[in-house]
Amino acid sequence: MNKWSGITILLAGAGILGAQDIHLRNRTIHGDEPARAETVRGGISQHRILQFDHSPSTQDIEGLMKDGYTIVGVLPDNGVVVSTPDGIVSARAGLRWTGVLDATDKLSPELPAQDQVNVIVEFHADVDTARQDEIASLEGLTLARPPVLAAHHALIAASPDQLLALAGYDEVDYIFPADPALLTDDSFKPCAGMLTANGVV
């Protein structure tokens, strides 16, 4: 049984829900809007949102993997996030819209208005720690990785301007407030997110 069989089965069952918009914390993607201009720091945008006109099915997911895309996340209600070798997504049945996250999409609306903010930087799941550290270093920052965090999460204290700069990198998925106790309390447990080997939670 491969890693994605659980999610493909679950998504197939959800296919009857029909097409809906993609709901982000800061905006809604309707699918009939033009893709925004891409301003990605540090290179090509390899991570792309694919919005379908239906809930992604087993056939959709398996077709994407067969074509060489790596599925790194899901977005409510009918989108997936994929990693591509060259930033190009080929046409396919049911594909309604494709685009990238803006830097502002990646900043939690719950971030406090302070000169220095403790946050968790969530990278896309396929971004290794070496590249994570490289990005932080480019912005004059150092990532902390307490053992209670998942491998694609890192803790950092940064200014709002630094956080916006980090959010401009394609490899960064989301930035949200962190509990300072993460550095000292080992009772926390990492959350795998919506996409798991057993399906979407």
Legacy VTK file of the C-alpha trace (Angstrom):
# vtk DataFile Version 3.0
C-alpha trace
ASCII
DATASET POLYDATA
POINTS 201 float
0.000 0.000 0.000
1.635 3.253 -1.071
1.804 6.463 0.911
-1.002 8.172 -0.977
-3.547 5.371 -1.273
-5.428 6.565 1.800
-5.878 10.091 0.541
-6.878 8.987 -2.951
-9.606 6.745 -1.571
-10.925 9.484 0.678
-10.857 12.109 -2.042
-12.674 9.785 -4.402
-15.451 9.503 -1.873
-15.539 13.272 -1.497
-15.911 13.817 -5.242
-19.669 14.013 -4.949
-19.353 17.298 -3.053
-18.875 19.210 -6.277
-16.797 22.262 -7.111
-16.221 24.973 -4.540
-13.834 27.845 -4.153
-10.478 27.521 -2.393
-10.621 29.224 0.979
-7.379 30.643 2.352
-7.122 32.526 5.628
-6.638 35.860 3.853
-8.567 35.451 0.601
-10.721 33.152 -1.484
-9.636 31.821 -4.879
-12.668 31.643 -7.137
-11.021 30.013 -10.120
-12.258 32.516 -12.690
-9.670 35.124 -11.764
-6.379 35.608 -13.611
-3.270 34.275 -11.933
-1.447 36.979 -10.011
2.005 38.133 -11.016
4.599 35.860 -9.480
7.227 37.606 -7.367
9.158 34.696 -5.938
12.390 35.292 -4.059
15.330 33.037 -4.783
14.270 31.443 -8.065
11.468 29.720 -9.933
8.108 28.931 -8.357
7.981 25.154 -8.184
5.051 24.853 -5.762
1.729 25.500 -7.380
-1.921 25.421 -6.404
-4.139 23.296 -8.631
-7.831 24.061 -8.323
-10.223 21.530 -9.829
-13.855 22.005 -10.799
-14.629 19.058 -8.531
-13.215 17.477 -5.408
-9.995 15.763 -6.559
-10.589 12.087 -7.251
-8.385 9.022 -7.083
-7.822 9.367 -10.823
-6.777 13.015 -10.462
-4.273 12.297 -7.684
-2.790 9.218 -9.310
-2.582 11.059 -12.644
-0.631 13.905 -11.074
1.831 11.518 -9.444
2.219 9.548 -12.676
3.097 12.790 -14.478
5.886 13.495 -12.009
4.245 15.937 -9.619
4.776 15.617 -5.877
1.655 16.331 -3.840
2.627 18.338 -0.771
-0.718 19.560 0.553
-4.414 20.115 0.116
-6.521 23.270 0.249
-10.208 23.456 1.110
-12.324 22.755 -0.732
-11.084 21.462 -4.083
-7.389 22.219 -4.395
-4.074 20.480 -4.039
-0.567 21.894 -3.773
2.047 20.202 -5.923
5.768 20.502 -6.431
6.857 20.630 -10.063
10.357 20.295 -11.535
10.029 23.416 -13.693
6.997 25.331 -12.423
4.871 24.188 -15.349
1.562 22.373 -14.939
0.217 20.618 -18.012
-3.444 20.869 -18.984
-5.672 18.135 -17.604
-9.350 17.354 -17.332
-11.165 19.293 -14.643
-8.313 21.697 -13.889
-10.009 25.023 -13.198
-7.127 27.290 -12.149
-3.460 27.105 -11.291
-1.345 29.675 -9.524
0.908 30.405 -6.577
0.470 31.759 -3.095
1.215 35.440 -2.600
3.548 36.378 0.243
0.582 37.898 2.080
-1.338 34.618 1.748
1.365 32.965 3.845
1.155 35.320 6.838
-1.365 34.367 9.493
-3.863 37.138 10.291
-3.240 36.232 13.948
0.357 37.522 13.893
0.716 40.275 16.519
1.769 43.784 15.537
5.110 43.789 17.347
8.685 44.705 16.467
9.771 41.109 17.113
7.426 38.158 16.712
7.899 34.499 17.681
6.579 32.403 14.815
6.612 28.968 13.296
7.720 28.945 9.690
6.066 26.059 7.873
7.929 25.028 4.740
6.449 22.843 2.041
6.898 19.218 3.054
9.420 18.483 0.293
11.856 21.262 1.343
14.838 19.802 3.214
16.419 21.411 6.267
19.513 22.504 4.340
17.394 24.648 2.016
15.345 25.907 4.981
18.529 27.086 6.709
19.802 28.642 3.480
16.666 30.738 3.096
16.806 31.905 6.707
20.489 32.797 6.344
19.765 34.876 3.246
17.488 37.009 5.406
19.946 37.193 8.328
17.953 34.793 10.480
18.603 31.519 12.282
16.016 28.773 12.576
15.452 26.835 15.795
14.174 23.277 15.636
12.975 22.042 19.003
12.293 18.286 18.865
8.552 18.813 19.339
8.236 20.308 15.842
7.733 18.476 12.560
10.678 18.376 10.136
9.193 21.058 7.873
8.497 23.438 10.772
10.996 25.794 12.399
10.826 28.383 15.144
12.121 31.896 14.643
11.931 35.389 16.118
11.772 38.050 13.430
10.435 41.481 12.551
7.327 41.923 10.383
9.521 42.992 7.458
11.681 39.871 7.827
8.583 37.670 7.965
7.225 39.232 4.785
10.591 38.603 3.110
10.534 34.944 4.212
6.978 34.576 2.944
8.188 35.680 -0.477
10.139 32.444 -0.949
8.427 29.710 -2.911
9.569 27.096 -0.381
7.650 28.741 2.485
4.081 27.543 2.934
2.762 29.474 5.975
3.941 31.561 8.925
1.935 31.629 12.142
2.347 32.614 15.808
4.415 30.325 18.021
4.190 29.618 21.713
7.595 30.504 23.260
7.192 27.409 25.457
8.045 25.319 22.411
11.696 25.907 23.257
11.410 24.521 26.784
8.339 22.268 26.996
8.669 18.800 25.481
5.021 17.880 25.958
3.931 19.334 22.611
3.197 16.989 19.707
3.680 17.899 16.026
0.635 17.924 13.748
1.065 16.419 10.303
-1.520 18.797 8.832
-4.564 18.060 6.684
-2.738 15.618 4.416
-1.807 12.304 6.021
-1.154 8.751 4.923
-4.688 7.911 6.062
-6.374 10.723 4.197
-7.429 14.298 4.923
-8.158 15.277 8.519
LINES 1 202
201 0 1 2 3 4 5 6 7 8 9 10 11 12 13 14 15 16 17 18 19 20 21 22 23 24 25 26 27 28 29 30 31 32 33 34 35 36 37 38 39 40 41 42 43 44 45 46 47 48 49 50 51 52 53 54 55 56 57 58 59 60 61 62 63 64 65 66 67 68 69 70 71 72 73 74 75 76 77 78 79 80 81 82 83 84 85 86 87 88 89 90 91 92 93 94 95 96 97 98 99 100 101 102 103 104 105 106 107 108 109 110 111 112 113 114 115 116 117 118 119 120 121 122 123 124 125 126 127 128 129 130 131 132 133 134 135 136 137 138 139 140 141 142 143 144 145 146 147 148 149 150 151 152 153 154 155 156 157 158 159 160 161 162 163 164 165 166 167 168 169 170 171 172 173 174 175 176 177 178 179 180 181 182 183 184 185 186 187 188 189 190 191 192 193 194 195 196 197 198 199 200
